[in-house]
Amino acid sequence: MPELIKKKKQCNPDAYLDEQDLKDITESQESVRQGLVYTAKEAKAILGLR
């Protein structure tokens, strides 16, 4: 599931969701329904945050 968390370089300036955004949201919702979750520490590591 690590592929579902993605770090975007910049936000969509027109504030509309594109097809990839909608696909990512749908996949994430399904993961939540299946009970697949990350700890805050794991999410930070995946996103490259400190």
C-alpha positions in Angstrom: 0.0 0.0 0.0 2.9 2.5 0.2 2.2 3.4 -3.4 -1.1 5.1 -2.4 0.6 7.9 -0.4 2.2 10.2 -2.9 4.0 13.5 -2.4 3.0 16.0 -5.1 5.6 18.7 -6.0 2.9 21.4 -6.2 -0.8 21.7 -5.8 -3.2 21.9 -8.7 -3.4 25.7 -9.2 -7.0 25.7 -10.5 -8.3 23.9 -7.4 -10.0 21.1 -9.5 -9.3 17.4 -9.1 -8.0 15.7 -12.2 -8.5 12.0 -13.1 -5.4 10.9 -11.2 -6.6 12.7 -8.0 -9.9 11.0 -8.2 -8.3 7.6 -8.8 -6.0 8.1 -5.8 -8.9 9.1 -3.6 -10.9 6.0 -4.6 -7.9 3.7 -3.9 -7.3 5.4 -0.6 -11.0 4.9 0.4 -10.8 1.3 -0.5 -7.7 0.8 1.7 -9.4 2.5 4.6 -12.4 0.2 4.2 -10.1 -2.8 4.2 -8.5 -1.6 7.4 -5.1 -0.8 5.9 -3.6 2.1 7.9 -0.3 3.7 8.6 1.1 5.1 11.8 2.1 8.8 11.7 5.7 7.6 11.8 5.3 5.4 8.8 3.4 8.1 6.8 6.2 10.6 7.6 8.8 8.2 6.4 6.9 7.5 3.1 6.4 11.2 2.5 10.0 12.1 3.4 9.0 14.3 6.3 11.0 14.6 9.5 
